[in-house]
Amino acid sequence: MSIEQIKKGDELTQSLDIVNDNITRLKELFPEVFTEGKIDFKVLQDILRDETETEEEYYRFTWAGKTQARREAHKPSTGTLRPAKEESVNWDTSQNLYIEGDNLEVLKLLQKSYSNKVKMIYIDPPYNTGKDLLYKNDFSDNLSSYLEYTNQKNDNDQLLTTNPDTHGRYHSDWLSMMYSRIRLSRNLLIDEGFIVLTIDHFELHNLIKICDEIFGEGNRIVNVTIQHNPKGRNQAEFFSENIEYMLIYSKKINLAKFNQVAISEDVLKTFNEHDDEGKFRWEDYIRARTSWSRQNRPNNWYPIYVSEDGKTISHIPFTNSIELFPKNRNGEFSWKNIQESFAELNSKQKFRVLKDGTEFKIQHKYYEQEVLKNLWIDKKYQSEFYGTNVIKGLFGSNVFSYPKSIHAVKDILKIITKDNDIVLDFFSGSGTTAHSTIQLNSEDNGNRKFIMVQLPEFTDTKSDAYKHGYKTITEIGKERIRRAGKKIAEENPDKARDLDTGFKVFKLDSSNIKGWDGNPDNLEQSLFDSQDNIKTDRSEEDVLFEILLKYGLDLTLPIEEKIIEGKKVFNVGLGALFICLADGITNKVAEGIGAWKQEINPETCRVIFKDTGFTDVEKTNAVQTLKRFGINEIKSI
């Protein structure tokens, strides 16, 4: 009995094939539109009838290159992410990721492992300034172009591309760059998730149109105006720009829900008490407004009964109870809730009685919240003080231009995320989102996890960053997270033990498996590769994490190593997957894996070997042994 070998073209040799995935869904919905494996659009049009657009003129948004951008978003990647332990912090325990690479390829690679897992995406994409668009748009070979740019293929030290305003497709190039990436990112959001995008005025209208198309106009939540630079810029010819915009879209508006929090420092100070549910303040339970009069809100007019000492409160009369109604010298009004809601809240001890002489006043716990506004002008959002100065405080120099205010990012995190939510930023720049996530976790005891993605863009040789030894933006981002994490832990020693200030570093590269990347040089080389198909400069851990990506497993799953009969075996996800990539594997290794599996007793279990790792006889015996232990999914690479 042989082991099924994973070969080029198999599902596990590339990222998720979104087109085929969607075709499968279409077959489930409309099986009748398929004939001999192809889609009959006429039949589909007949089924959808009035829902199809047939007029030549209709409302739509397009540009030169949109079709290519859409196709590229659906094209699988054959690349991989290689671990860089030496650049990581707390590799064995951290649940955070920092990924170096072209975010288009990285987003493709994350499709299997992180589909429907991210609560919030925050991005501050490159503004279309006419000089610094560094993302390739011809889509001929995105991964190859990236490897050349990062000097992994040859001595090419040029930018991927620039986008001068003299270029004929100035807006189109920027739109294509953004469209494919945003389209891919939507798949990663949970149904209750949100995407947050900051932008200046120049491409605001275009970004709104892109997001309206990808997320749906009905899922547009708000466009927040943030005053990040009150002084403005002196060189402005007409009006000096001192604001930027923050677009927020939900994935599914019917499931969208913000946290009830306060982000204004003045408002936050008023919540000066705390219980197990959070910060609160006491407020009068009566609503003494004309719109809340007894006539307007009859269901909110009812008696509340209290004892003479004010210690007992009930919606049911009791011995010697005093009957209170929502009225004062100005008239008859209403309570804030109907009687059933009052009874439920009262059972949870949310009320108190204040007595002033013979007067009784009922108050309730009003928990931290605020009416959110779409104009943010607080000083804490100014990038000069809370962006640039934060960088200077960490590095001693301004090594990054125009970093975001840490408060602007932290506040939107506070509004949208909590507990164990995952936050993704695929234009992570200096790492403000990661810094803000750790900071917020330290403040509210959260366990949010971040995924940062950044192109290792070269810094200007004349910049402070370059002079201080930072040759790429990713070097700045990683070092900022290291320093910020250390500083936050030092400032919160009582929380440092449980606070995740680390991150695992991965770097985009071509596949570790010869043939999987689709670039065999010639027949002779292909035949040679079949003898040992793992590239000579790649480690077993490189291959391990590629398998995790292609299988759709979380890159932060617990991984345990054990030496069985002299061979290293990886146990991923508490027995969900065993991997052995050694040479000279014997049946005794399979026996050891089977015994390890029995010890852990996982719900499902798979095993992957290197195909050239054992002889045909040992391979056959290993399969029989593993099946005896209840392991039926056995593959080789």
ABEGO torsion letter per residue (X at the ends): XBBBBBBBGBAAABBBBAAAAAAAAAAAABAAABBGGBBBAAAAAAAAEAABBABABBBBBBBBGAAAAAAAAABBBABBBBBBAAABBGAAABABBBBBEBAAAAAAAAAAAABGABABBBBBBBBBAGAABABBAAGABAAAAAAAAAGAABABABBABBBBAABAAAAAAAAAAAAAAAAAAAAABBAABBBBBBBBAAAAAAAAAAAAAAAEAAABABBBBBBABAAEBAABABBBBABBBBBBBBABAAABBBBBBBABAAAAAABABBBAAEBBBBBBABBBBAAABAAABAAABBBBBBBAAGABBBABBBBGBBBBBBBBAAEBBBBABBAAAAAAAAAAGABBBBBBEABBBBBBBBBBBBBBBABBABAAABAAAAAAAAAAAAAGBBABBGBBBAAAAAAAAAAABBEABBBBBABAEAGAAAAAAAAAAAAAGBABBBBBBBBBBBBBAABAAAAAGBABAAAAAAAAAAAAAAAAAAABAAAAAABBABBBBBBBBBBABBGAAGABABAAAAAAAAABABBAABBAAAAAAAAAAAAGBBAABBBBBBBBGGBBBBBBGGGABBBBABBGBBAAAAAAAAAAAAAAGBABBBBBBBAAABBAAAAAAAAAAAAAAGBABBBBX
